[in-house]
Amino acid sequence: MSRYFDGLKVPTCLFEAAAWRYAVKVGCGCGHFAAFQPHGIWWHFHRKGWPDDFRSARSRMWCRVCRQYTGKKVRPRRLDAIRPYTGRLIDLPMPDEREWKRVVNRFRG
C-alpha cells in the first residue's frame, strides 16, 4: 500500500513504482548507486516469485563495485523511487503487454 508525502503518493513496492513510472534507485554505503527501469526490475522479481516490497527487495541486491573489490556482497543502504530521472537506467527484460495489463487490472480491482 502506498504512503503519502506532501499530498503525493509515494510507492512502497516495485509494482507501484512501475505502475506510477518511478525509477528505482539503489544506493550503497560506499557512495555508488544504480537506477533501474521500474517495469524490468518488477518483472524480474515477479518471475522469481520474490516479494516486491522495498524492504524485501533490498535484501536481494548488492553493490557490484564493492563485490568486485572486497569479494563480499554488500547490501544497499537505500532503495528509493525517484521521478523524474534523466540519467542512465539499467534495463532488464520487460513483461509482455498482455501480462502487464492483466496485473494492472488485478491491482485496480
Biopython code that builds the backbone (N, CA, C, O; Angstrom):
import numpy as np
from Bio.PDB.StructureBuilder import StructureBuilder

atoms = [
    (1, "MET", "N", (0.844, -1.167, 0.000)),
    (1, "MET", "CA", (0.000, 0.000, 0.000)),
    (1, "MET", "C", (0.894, 1.236, 0.000)),
    (1, "MET", "O", (1.881, 1.299, 0.733)),
    (2, "SER", "N", (0.549, 2.193, -0.807)),
    (2, "SER", "CA", (1.365, 3.401, -0.920)),
    (2, "SER", "C", (1.194, 4.269, 0.320)),
    (2, "SER", "O", (0.230, 4.135, 1.074)),
    (3, "ARG", "N", (2.146, 5.151, 0.502)),
    (3, "ARG", "CA", (2.040, 6.136, 1.578)),
    (3, "ARG", "C", (2.029, 7.513, 0.922)),
    (3, "ARG", "O", (2.309, 7.641, -0.270)),
    (4, "TYR", "N", (1.711, 8.526, 1.691)),
    (4, "TYR", "CA", (1.617, 9.874, 1.148)),
    (4, "TYR", "C", (2.646, 10.774, 1.810)),
    (4, "TYR", "O", (2.900, 10.675, 3.010)),
    (5, "PHE", "N", (3.240, 11.662, 1.001)),
    (5, "PHE", "CA", (4.189, 12.646, 1.496)),
    (5, "PHE", "C", (3.877, 13.959, 0.794)),
    (5, "PHE", "O", (3.955, 14.037, -0.432)),
    (6, "ASP", "N", (3.533, 14.969, 1.538)),
    (6, "ASP", "CA", (3.133, 16.275, 0.981)),
    (6, "ASP", "C", (2.011, 16.135, -0.035)),
    (6, "ASP", "O", (1.993, 16.848, -1.038)),
    (7, "GLY", "N", (1.086, 15.236, 0.208)),
    (7, "GLY", "CA", (-0.063, 15.064, -0.665)),
    (7, "GLY", "C", (0.190, 14.222, -1.906)),
    (7, "GLY", "O", (-0.731, 14.009, -2.694)),
    (8, "LEU", "N", (1.411, 13.739, -2.102)),
    (8, "LEU", "CA", (1.736, 12.918, -3.263)),
    (8, "LEU", "C", (1.894, 11.461, -2.841)),
    (8, "LEU", "O", (2.394, 11.168, -1.755)),
    (9, "LYS", "N", (1.462, 10.554, -3.714)),
    (9, "LYS", "CA", (1.651, 9.133, -3.439)),
    (9, "LYS", "C", (3.118, 8.768, -3.584)),
    (9, "LYS", "O", (3.779, 9.178, -4.538)),
    (10, "VAL", "N", (3.618, 8.002, -2.639)),
    (10, "VAL", "CA", (4.996, 7.522, -2.669)),
    (10, "VAL", "C", (4.934, 5.995, -2.700)),
    (10, "VAL", "O", (4.386, 5.387, -1.781)),
    (11, "PRO", "N", (5.482, 5.370, -3.734)),
    (11, "PRO", "CA", (5.400, 3.907, -3.810)),
    (11, "PRO", "C", (6.203, 3.228, -2.708)),
    (11, "PRO", "O", (7.241, 3.727, -2.273)),
    (12, "THR", "N", (5.699, 2.080, -2.267)),
    (12, "THR", "CA", (6.373, 1.303, -1.243)),
    (12, "THR", "C", (6.809, -0.063, -1.755)),
    (12, "THR", "O", (7.414, -0.843, -1.019)),
    (13, "CYS", "N", (6.497, -0.354, -3.028)),
    (13, "CYS", "CA", (6.910, -1.632, -3.608)),
    (13, "CYS", "C", (7.273, -1.418, -5.080)),
    (13, "CYS", "O", (6.972, -0.374, -5.659)),
    (14, "LEU", "N", (7.908, -2.397, -5.661)),
    (14, "LEU", "CA", (8.365, -2.295, -7.049)),
    (14, "LEU", "C", (7.203, -2.183, -8.025)),
    (14, "LEU", "O", (7.308, -1.481, -9.031)),
    (15, "PHE", "N", (6.094, -2.868, -7.743)),
    (15, "PHE", "CA", (4.952, -2.777, -8.653)),
    (15, "PHE", "C", (4.381, -1.367, -8.692)),
    (15, "PHE", "O", (4.090, -0.849, -9.770)),
    (16, "GLU", "N", (4.216, -0.739, -7.531)),
    (16, "GLU", "CA", (3.706, 0.628, -7.507)),
    (16, "GLU", "C", (4.652, 1.570, -8.239)),
    (16, "GLU", "O", (4.204, 2.470, -8.949)),
    (17, "ALA", "N", (5.951, 1.372, -8.073)),
    (17, "ALA", "CA", (6.921, 2.210, -8.787)),
    (17, "ALA", "C", (6.751, 2.044, -10.296)),
    (17, "ALA", "O", (6.813, 3.024, -11.038)),
    (18, "ALA", "N", (6.539, 0.820, -10.750)),
    (18, "ALA", "CA", (6.356, 0.576, -12.187)),
    (18, "ALA", "C", (5.033, 1.158, -12.679)),
    (18, "ALA", "O", (4.982, 1.771, -13.745)),
    (19, "ALA", "N", (3.976, 0.970, -11.914)),
    (19, "ALA", "CA", (2.657, 1.459, -12.324)),
    (19, "ALA", "C", (2.624, 2.987, -12.410)),
    (19, "ALA", "O", (1.944, 3.553, -13.267)),
    (20, "TRP", "N", (3.362, 3.647, -11.516)),
    (20, "TRP", "CA", (3.365, 5.110, -11.494)),
    (20, "TRP", "C", (4.585, 5.702, -12.174)),
    (20, "TRP", "O", (4.809, 6.910, -12.101)),
    (21, "ARG", "N", (5.374, 4.870, -12.834)),
    (21, "ARG", "CA", (6.543, 5.261, -13.628)),
    (21, "ARG", "C", (7.621, 6.002, -12.822)),
    (21, "ARG", "O", (8.122, 7.046, -13.240)),
    (22, "TYR", "N", (7.958, 5.444, -11.675)),
    (22, "TYR", "CA", (9.070, 5.936, -10.876)),
    (22, "TYR", "C", (10.268, 5.035, -11.125)),
    (22, "TYR", "O", (10.127, 3.812, -11.093)),
    (23, "ALA", "N", (11.425, 5.594, -11.369)),
    (23, "ALA", "CA", (12.642, 4.787, -11.480)),
    (23, "ALA", "C", (13.013, 4.303, -10.079)),
    (23, "ALA", "O", (12.658, 4.937, -9.086)),
    (24, "VAL", "N", (13.720, 3.191, -10.002)),
    (24, "VAL", "CA", (14.128, 2.624, -8.714)),
    (24, "VAL", "C", (15.631, 2.847, -8.562)),
    (24, "VAL", "O", (16.426, 2.327, -9.345)),
    (25, "LYS", "N", (16.012, 3.623, -7.550)),
    (25, "LYS", "CA", (17.419, 3.943, -7.307)),
    (25, "LYS", "C", (17.903, 3.162, -6.092)),
    (25, "LYS", "O", (17.300, 3.219, -5.020)),
    (26, "VAL", "N", (19.000, 2.432, -6.277)),
    (26, "VAL", "CA", (19.596, 1.620, -5.215)),
    (26, "VAL", "C", (20.935, 2.244, -4.864)),
    (26, "VAL", "O", (21.789, 2.415, -5.734)),
    (27, "GLY", "N", (21.126, 2.585, -3.589)),
    (27, "GLY", "CA", (22.356, 3.251, -3.168)),
    (27, "GLY", "C", (23.116, 2.447, -2.129)),
    (27, "GLY", "O", (22.537, 1.934, -1.172)),
    (28, "CYS", "N", (24.422, 2.344, -2.332)),
    (28, "CYS", "CA", (25.304, 1.600, -1.427)),
    (28, "CYS", "C", (25.949, 2.578, -0.445)),
    (28, "CYS", "O", (25.994, 3.783, -0.695)),
    (29, "GLY", "N", (26.440, 2.054, 0.663)),
    (29, "GLY", "CA", (27.124, 2.878, 1.655)),
    (29, "GLY", "C", (28.431, 3.450, 1.148)),
    (29, "GLY", "O", (28.915, 4.446, 1.685)),
    (30, "CYS", "N", (29.023, 2.835, 0.112)),
    (30, "CYS", "CA", (30.295, 3.303, -0.440)),
    (30, "CYS", "C", (30.108, 4.522, -1.346)),
    (30, "CYS", "O", (31.087, 5.131, -1.777)),
    (31, "GLY", "N", (28.853, 4.877, -1.634)),
    (31, "GLY", "CA", (28.595, 6.036, -2.475)),
    (31, "GLY", "C", (28.162, 5.681, -3.885)),
    (31, "GLY", "O", (27.714, 6.560, -4.621)),
    (32, "HIS", "N", (28.279, 4.435, -4.283)),
    (32, "HIS", "CA", (27.831, 4.024, -5.610)),
    (32, "HIS", "C", (26.320, 3.847, -5.614)),
    (32, "HIS", "O", (25.717, 3.512, -4.595)),
    (33, "PHE", "N", (25.724, 4.074, -6.770)),
    (33, "PHE", "CA", (24.298, 3.840, -6.889)),
    (33, "PHE", "C", (23.993, 3.362, -8.299)),
    (33, "PHE", "O", (24.788, 3.540, -9.221)),
    (34, "ALA", "N", (22.839, 2.758, -8.442)),
    (34, "ALA", "CA", (22.346, 2.306, -9.737)),
    (34, "ALA", "C", (20.867, 2.644, -9.794)),
    (34, "ALA", "O", (20.176, 2.609, -8.776)),
    (35, "ALA", "N", (20.386, 2.967, -10.976)),
    (35, "ALA", "CA", (18.974, 3.265, -11.168)),
    (35, "ALA", "C", (18.413, 2.282, -12.188)),
    (35, "ALA", "O", (18.986, 2.092, -13.261)),
    (36, "PHE", "N", (17.301, 1.667, -11.847)),
    (36, "PHE", "CA", (16.689, 0.640, -12.678)),
    (36, "PHE", "C", (15.414, 1.139, -13.331)),
    (36, "PHE", "O", (14.684, 1.949, -12.759)),
    (37, "GLN", "N", (15.154, 0.648, -14.533)),
    (37, "GLN", "CA", (13.878, 0.842, -15.203)),
    (37, "GLN", "C", (12.835, 0.103, -14.352)),
    (37, "GLN", "O", (13.037, -1.076, -14.060)),
    (38, "PRO", "N", (11.732, 0.738, -13.944)),
    (38, "PRO", "CA", (10.836, 0.118, -12.966)),
    (38, "PRO", "C", (10.127, -1.143, -13.457)),
    (38, "PRO", "O", (9.955, -2.089, -12.689)),
    (39, "HIS", "N", (9.720, -1.168, -14.704)),
    (39, "HIS", "CA", (8.990, -2.339, -15.201)),
    (39, "HIS", "C", (9.880, -3.572, -15.249)),
    (39, "HIS", "O", (9.439, -4.673, -14.920)),
    (40, "GLY", "N", (11.120, -3.392, -15.654)),
    (40, "GLY", "CA", (12.039, -4.512, -15.761)),
    (40, "GLY", "C", (12.405, -5.107, -14.409)),
    (40, "GLY", "O", (12.461, -6.328, -14.267)),
    (41, "ILE", "N", (12.654, -4.260, -13.411)),
    (41, "ILE", "CA", (13.029, -4.776, -12.091)),
    (41, "ILE", "C", (11.831, -5.451, -11.433)),
    (41, "ILE", "O", (11.983, -6.479, -10.773)),
    (42, "TRP", "N", (10.631, -4.877, -11.608)),
    (42, "TRP", "CA", (9.439, -5.539, -11.077)),
    (42, "TRP", "C", (9.250, -6.899, -11.737)),
    (42, "TRP", "O", (8.986, -7.880, -11.041)),
    (43, "TRP", "N", (9.377, -6.986, -13.047)),
    (43, "TRP", "CA", (9.173, -8.237, -13.779)),
    (43, "TRP", "C", (10.187, -9.293, -13.334)),
    (43, "TRP", "O", (9.844, -10.470, -13.221)),
    (44, "HIS", "N", (11.412, -8.888, -13.087)),
    (44, "HIS", "CA", (12.444, -9.815, -12.618)),
    (44, "HIS", "C", (12.022, -10.429, -11.276)),
    (44, "HIS", "O", (12.102, -11.645, -11.101)),
    (45, "PHE", "N", (11.583, -9.609, -10.344)),
    (45, "PHE", "CA", (11.155, -10.105, -9.034)),
    (45, "PHE", "C", (9.895, -10.956, -9.156)),
    (45, "PHE", "O", (9.772, -11.977, -8.479)),
    (46, "HIS", "N", (8.971, -10.552, -10.001)),
    (46, "HIS", "CA", (7.710, -11.282, -10.182)),
    (46, "HIS", "C", (7.965, -12.687, -10.738)),
    (46, "HIS", "O", (7.378, -13.662, -10.269)),
    (47, "ARG", "N", (8.839, -12.780, -11.736)),
    (47, "ARG", "CA", (9.147, -14.095, -12.324)),
    (47, "ARG", "C", (9.833, -15.011, -11.322)),
    (47, "ARG", "O", (9.593, -16.219, -11.335)),
    (48, "LYS", "N", (10.673, -14.472, -10.461)),
    (48, "LYS", "CA", (11.372, -15.283, -9.467)),
    (48, "LYS", "C", (10.480, -15.656, -8.281)),
    (48, "LYS", "O", (10.826, -16.539, -7.496)),
    (49, "GLY", "N", (9.328, -14.982, -8.152)),
    (49, "GLY", "CA", (8.439, -15.237, -7.027)),
    (49, "GLY", "C", (8.880, -14.562, -5.742)),
    (49, "GLY", "O", (8.462, -14.959, -4.655)),
    (50, "TRP", "N", (9.717, -13.547, -5.858)),
    (50, "TRP", "CA", (10.226, -12.827, -4.698)),
    (50, "TRP", "C", (9.242, -11.721, -4.316)),
    (50, "TRP", "O", (8.576, -11.162, -5.187)),
    (51, "PRO", "N", (9.143, -11.401, -3.024)),
    (51, "PRO", "CA", (8.293, -10.270, -2.616)),
    (51, "PRO", "C", (8.875, -8.972, -3.175)),
    (51, "PRO", "O", (10.093, -8.808, -3.250)),
    (52, "ASP", "N", (7.990, -8.053, -3.567)),
    (52, "ASP", "CA", (8.483, -6.849, -4.243)),
    (52, "ASP", "C", (8.430, -5.588, -3.389)),
    (52, "ASP", "O", (8.622, -4.492, -3.916)),
    (53, "ASP", "N", (8.174, -5.706, -2.081)),
    (53, "ASP", "CA", (8.234, -4.501, -1.256)),
    (53, "ASP", "C", (9.695, -4.074, -1.133)),
    (53, "ASP", "O", (10.597, -4.907, -1.219)),
    (54, "PHE", "N", (9.926, -2.790, -0.934)),
    (54, "PHE", "CA", (11.284, -2.252, -0.958)),
    (54, "PHE", "C", (12.192, -2.887, 0.096)),
    (54, "PHE", "O", (13.375, -3.106, -0.164)),
    (55, "ARG", "N", (11.664, -3.180, 1.263)),
    (55, "ARG", "CA", (12.488, -3.758, 2.327)),
    (55, "ARG", "C", (12.987, -5.152, 1.928)),
    (55, "ARG", "O", (14.162, -5.471, 2.113)),
    (56, "SER", "N", (12.096, -5.973, 1.385)),
    (56, "SER", "CA", (12.494, -7.324, 0.947)),
    (56, "SER", "C", (13.385, -7.270, -0.290)),
    (56, "SER", "O", (14.313, -8.066, -0.430)),
    (57, "ALA", "N", (13.097, -6.329, -1.183)),
    (57, "ALA", "CA", (13.886, -6.212, -2.415)),
    (57, "ALA", "C", (15.326, -5.826, -2.097)),
    (57, "ALA", "O", (16.249, -6.272, -2.779)),
    (58, "ARG", "N", (15.526, -5.013, -1.083)),
    (58, "ARG", "CA", (16.884, -4.605, -0.686)),
    (58, "ARG", "C", (17.740, -5.797, -0.310)),
    (58, "ARG", "O", (18.945, -5.805, -0.562)),
    (59, "SER", "N", (17.129, -6.802, 0.289)),
    (59, "SER", "CA", (17.893, -7.974, 0.720)),
    (59, "SER", "C", (18.303, -8.866, -0.454)),
    (59, "SER", "O", (19.127, -9.764, -0.278)),
    (60, "ARG", "N", (17.746, -8.638, -1.644)),
    (60, "ARG", "CA", (18.094, -9.425, -2.828)),
    (60, "ARG", "C", (19.152, -8.746, -3.700)),
    (60, "ARG", "O", (19.586, -9.322, -4.697)),
    (61, "MET", "N", (19.566, -7.547, -3.344)),
    (61, "MET", "CA", (20.503, -6.777, -4.168)),
    (61, "MET", "C", (21.816, -6.583, -3.437)),
    (61, "MET", "O", (21.886, -6.700, -2.214)),
    (62, "TRP", "N", (22.864, -6.281, -4.207)),
    (62, "TRP", "CA", (24.160, -5.943, -3.626)),
    (62, "TRP", "C", (24.911, -5.059, -4.595)),
    (62, "TRP", "O", (24.575, -4.987, -5.777)),
    (63, "CYS", "N", (25.939, -4.380, -4.084)),
    (63, "CYS", "CA", (26.747, -3.449, -4.876)),
    (63, "CYS", "C", (27.771, -4.240, -5.692)),
    (63, "CYS", "O", (28.588, -4.969, -5.129)),
    (64, "ARG", "N", (27.725, -4.096, -6.999)),
    (64, "ARG", "CA", (28.664, -4.809, -7.867)),
    (64, "ARG", "C", (30.090, -4.295, -7.701)),
    (64, "ARG", "O", (31.038, -5.076, -7.784)),
    (65, "VAL", "N", (30.255, -3.015, -7.471)),
    (65, "VAL", "CA", (31.589, -2.428, -7.320)),
    (65, "VAL", "C", (32.243, -2.947, -6.039)),
    (65, "VAL", "O", (33.406, -3.351, -6.051)),
    (66, "CYS", "N", (31.494, -2.935, -4.937)),
    (66, "CYS", "CA", (32.038, -3.457, -3.672)),
    (66, "CYS", "C", (32.325, -4.952, -3.785)),
    (66, "CYS", "O", (33.316, -5.436, -3.237)),
    (67, "ARG", "N", (31.474, -5.678, -4.485)),
    (67, "ARG", "CA", (31.694, -7.125, -4.655)),
    (67, "ARG", "C", (32.989, -7.380, -5.426)),
    (67, "ARG", "O", (33.724, -8.320, -5.122)),
    (68, "GLN", "N", (33.261, -6.542, -6.419)),
    (68, "GLN", "CA", (34.462, -6.695, -7.221)),
    (68, "GLN", "C", (35.720, -6.455, -6.378)),
    (68, "GLN", "O", (36.709, -7.173, -6.525)),
    (69, "TYR", "N", (35.686, -5.448, -5.495)),
    (69, "TYR", "CA", (36.874, -5.097, -4.718)),
    (69, "TYR", "C", (37.038, -5.924, -3.441)),
    (69, "TYR", "O", (38.159, -6.276, -3.075)),
    (70, "THR", "N", (35.943, -6.233, -2.765)),
    (70, "THR", "CA", (36.049, -6.937, -1.484)),
    (70, "THR", "C", (35.757, -8.427, -1.587)),
    (70, "THR", "O", (36.152, -9.200, -0.714)),
    (71, "GLY", "N", (35.070, -8.832, -2.645)),
    (71, "GLY", "CA", (34.694, -10.229, -2.789)),
    (71, "GLY", "C", (33.489, -10.611, -1.950)),
    (71, "GLY", "O", (33.138, -11.788, -1.874)),
    (72, "LYS", "N", (32.843, -9.625, -1.314)),
    (72, "LYS", "CA", (31.671, -9.879, -0.478)),
    (72, "LYS", "C", (30.478, -9.103, -1.022)),
    (72, "LYS", "O", (30.623, -8.038, -1.623)),
    (73, "LYS", "N", (29.303, -9.663, -0.795)),
    (73, "LYS", "CA", (28.081, -8.967, -1.190)),
    (73, "LYS", "C", (27.753, -7.904, -0.142)),
    (73, "LYS", "O", (27.466, -8.222, 1.012)),
    (74, "VAL", "N", (27.797, -6.651, -0.556)),
    (74, "VAL", "CA", (27.471, -5.536, 0.328)),
    (74, "VAL", "C", (26.064, -5.079, -0.035)),
    (74, "VAL", "O", (25.821, -4.602, -1.144)),
    (75, "ARG", "N", (25.153, -5.228, 0.900)),
    (75, "ARG", "CA", (23.753, -4.858, 0.660)),
    (75, "ARG", "C", (23.603, -3.341, 0.601)),
    (75, "ARG", "O", (24.335, -2.614, 1.274)),
    (76, "PRO", "N", (22.655, -2.864, -0.204)),
    (76, "PRO", "CA", (22.464, -1.412, -0.310)),
    (76, "PRO", "C", (21.861, -0.829, 0.961)),
    (76, "PRO", "O", (21.144, -1.506, 1.698)),
    (77, "ARG", "N", (22.165, 0.425, 1.196)),
    (77, "ARG", "CA", (21.588, 1.119, 2.346)),
    (77, "ARG", "C", (20.217, 1.676, 2.030)),
    (77, "ARG", "O", (19.345, 1.734, 2.897)),
    (78, "ARG", "N", (20.028, 2.085, 0.785)),
    (78, "ARG", "CA", (18.770, 2.738, 0.405)),
    (78, "ARG", "C", (18.209, 2.143, -0.874)),
    (78, "ARG", "O", (18.945, 1.710, -1.760)),
    (79, "LEU", "N", (16.917, 2.135, -0.941)),
    (79, "LEU", "CA", (16.192, 1.772, -2.155)),
    (79, "LEU", "C", (15.068, 2.797, -2.263)),
    (79, "LEU", "O", (14.147, 2.801, -1.447)),
    (80, "ASP", "N", (15.142, 3.657, -3.260)),
    (80, "ASP", "CA", (14.186, 4.758, -3.379)),
    (80, "ASP", "C", (13.517, 4.751, -4.738)),
    (80, "ASP", "O", (14.080, 4.286, -5.729)),
    (81, "ALA", "N", (12.309, 5.275, -4.762)),
    (81, "ALA", "CA", (11.613, 5.531, -6.016)),
    (81, "ALA", "C", (11.845, 6.997, -6.351)),
    (81, "ALA", "O", (11.554, 7.874, -5.537)),
    (82, "ILE", "N", (12.363, 7.267, -7.536)),
    (82, "ILE", "CA", (12.688, 8.645, -7.912)),
    (82, "ILE", "C", (11.995, 9.002, -9.212)),
    (82, "ILE", "O", (11.806, 8.160, -10.090)),
    (83, "ARG", "N", (11.624, 10.262, -9.315)),
    (83, "ARG", "CA", (10.950, 10.733, -10.515)),
    (83, "ARG", "C", (11.104, 12.223, -10.596)),
    (83, "ARG", "O", (10.953, 12.881, -9.567)),
    (84, "PRO", "N", (11.377, 12.782, -11.674)),
    (84, "PRO", "CA", (11.856, 12.140, -12.904)),
    (84, "PRO", "C", (13.349, 11.860, -12.801)),
    (84, "PRO", "O", (14.057, 12.491, -12.016)),
    (85, "TYR", "N", (13.808, 10.929, -13.584)),
    (85, "TYR", "CA", (15.231, 10.598, -13.584)),
    (85, "TYR", "C", (15.721, 10.652, -15.018)),
    (85, "TYR", "O", (15.208, 9.941, -15.882)),
    (86, "THR", "N", (16.716, 11.495, -15.275)),
    (86, "THR", "CA", (17.197, 11.679, -16.633)),
    (86, "THR", "C", (18.501, 10.953, -16.901)),
    (86, "THR", "O", (18.979, 10.941, -18.035)),
    (87, "GLY", "N", (19.082, 10.353, -15.884)),
    (87, "GLY", "CA", (20.348, 9.638, -16.060)),
    (87, "GLY", "C", (20.154, 8.301, -16.756)),
    (87, "GLY", "O", (19.071, 7.986, -17.249)),
    (88, "ARG", "N", (21.216, 7.530, -16.786)),
    (88, "ARG", "CA", (21.196, 6.221, -17.433)),
    (88, "ARG", "C", (20.520, 5.203, -16.522)),
    (88, "ARG", "O", (20.882, 5.075, -15.352)),
    (89, "LEU", "N", (19.540, 4.479, -17.056)),
    (89, "LEU", "CA", (18.833, 3.463, -16.295)),
    (89, "LEU", "C", (19.270, 2.081, -16.747)),
    (89, "LEU", "O", (19.554, 1.866, -17.926)),
    (90, "ILE", "N", (19.322, 1.152, -15.815)),
    (90, "ILE", "CA", (19.639, -0.235, -16.146)),
    (90, "ILE", "C", (18.371, -0.888, -16.664)),
    (90, "ILE", "O", (17.347, -0.899, -15.981)),
    (91, "ASP", "N", (18.439, -1.429, -17.864)),
    (91, "ASP", "CA", (17.290, -2.076, -18.484)),
    (91, "ASP", "C", (17.337, -3.574, -18.250)),
    (91, "ASP", "O", (18.353, -4.219, -18.510)),
    (92, "LEU", "N", (16.259, -4.116, -17.769)),
    (92, "LEU", "CA", (16.075, -5.556, -17.648)),
    (92, "LEU", "C", (14.938, -5.939, -18.589)),
    (92, "LEU", "O", (14.182, -5.067, -19.016)),
    (93, "PRO", "N", (14.799, -7.224, -18.925)),
    (93, "PRO", "CA", (13.692, -7.624, -19.814)),
    (93, "PRO", "C", (12.343, -7.176, -19.258)),
    (93, "PRO", "O", (12.075, -7.290, -18.062)),
    (94, "MET", "N", (11.515, -6.670, -20.140)),
    (94, "MET", "CA", (10.205, -6.141, -19.765)),
    (94, "MET", "C", (9.152, -7.240, -19.862)),
    (94, "MET", "O", (9.318, -8.191, -20.625)),
    (95, "PRO", "N", (8.060, -7.116, -19.088)),
    (95, "PRO", "CA", (6.958, -8.059, -19.242)),
    (95, "PRO", "C", (6.256, -7.801, -20.574)),
    (95, "PRO", "O", (6.273, -6.682, -21.089)),
    (96, "ASP", "N", (5.639, -8.844, -21.126)),
    (96, "ASP", "CA", (4.880, -8.594, -22.355)),
    (96, "ASP", "C", (3.630, -7.786, -21.996)),
    (96, "ASP", "O", (3.186, -7.784, -20.848)),
    (97, "GLU", "N", (3.084, -7.114, -22.979)),
    (97, "GLU", "CA", (1.999, -6.170, -22.738)),
    (97, "GLU", "C", (0.768, -6.844, -22.134)),
    (97, "GLU", "O", (0.112, -6.270, -21.265)),
    (98, "ARG", "N", (0.459, -8.034, -22.578)),
    (98, "ARG", "CA", (-0.715, -8.752, -22.065)),
    (98, "ARG", "C", (-0.567, -9.047, -20.571)),
    (98, "ARG", "O", (-1.504, -8.850, -19.797)),
    (99, "GLU", "N", (0.611, -9.517, -20.174)),
    (99, "GLU", "CA", (0.854, -9.824, -18.761)),
    (99, "GLU", "C", (0.781, -8.558, -17.910)),
    (99, "GLU", "O", (0.189, -8.565, -16.831)),
    (100, "TRP", "N", (1.389, -7.467, -18.398)),
    (100, "TRP", "CA", (1.379, -6.216, -17.649)),
    (100, "TRP", "C", (-0.049, -5.719, -17.457)),
    (100, "TRP", "O", (-0.411, -5.316, -16.351)),
    (101, "LYS", "N", (-0.872, -5.738, -18.515)),
    (101, "LYS", "CA", (-2.257, -5.267, -18.409)),
    (101, "LYS", "C", (-3.069, -6.144, -17.461)),
    (101, "LYS", "O", (-3.919, -5.640, -16.728)),
    (102, "ARG", "N", (-2.816, -7.451, -17.469)),
    (102, "ARG", "CA", (-3.525, -8.357, -16.573)),
    (102, "ARG", "C", (-3.220, -8.014, -15.115)),
    (102, "ARG", "O", (-4.128, -7.979, -14.284)),
    (103, "VAL", "N", (-1.966, -7.766, -14.807)),
    (103, "VAL", "CA", (-1.563, -7.453, -13.427)),
    (103, "VAL", "C", (-2.093, -6.079, -13.007)),
    (103, "VAL", "O", (-2.532, -5.916, -11.869)),
    (104, "VAL", "N", (-2.060, -5.103, -13.892)),
    (104, "VAL", "CA", (-2.581, -3.765, -13.571)),
    (104, "VAL", "C", (-4.076, -3.837, -13.301)),
    (104, "VAL", "O", (-4.562, -3.215, -12.356)),
    (105, "ASN", "N", (-4.807, -4.579, -14.108)),
    (105, "ASN", "CA", (-6.250, -4.710, -13.869)),
    (105, "ASN", "C", (-6.545, -5.392, -12.540)),
    (105, "ASN", "O", (-7.509, -5.028, -11.865)),
    (106, "ARG", "N", (-5.744, -6.361, -12.154)),
    (106, "ARG", "CA", (-5.914, -7.029, -10.867)),
    (106, "ARG", "C", (-5.603, -6.042, -9.728)),
    (106, "ARG", "O", (-6.255, -6.082, -8.685)),
    (107, "PHE", "N", (-4.630, -5.172, -9.918)),
    (107, "PHE", "CA", (-4.243, -4.183, -8.921)),
    (107, "PHE", "C", (-5.365, -3.149, -8.723)),
    (107, "PHE", "O", (-5.645, -2.749, -7.593)),
    (108, "ARG", "N", (-5.985, -2.731, -9.786)),
    (108, "ARG", "CA", (-7.056, -1.737, -9.712)),
    (108, "ARG", "C", (-8.325, -2.291, -9.086)),
    (108, "ARG", "O", (-9.054, -1.586, -8.388)),
    (109, "GLY", "N", (-8.572, -3.566, -9.351)),
    (109, "GLY", "CA", (-9.844, -4.186, -8.947)),
    (109, "GLY", "C", (-9.913, -4.461, -7.522)),
    (109, "GLY", "O", (-10.920, -4.981, -7.042)),
]
sb = StructureBuilder()
sb.init_structure("model")
sb.init_model(0)
sb.init_chain("A")
sb.init_seg("    ")
for serial, (resi, resn, name, xyz) in enumerate(atoms, 1):
    if name == "N":
        sb.init_residue(resn, " ", resi, " ")
    sb.init_atom(name, np.array(xyz, "f"), 0.0, 1.0, " ", f" {name:<3s}", serial, name[0])
structure = sb.get_structure()
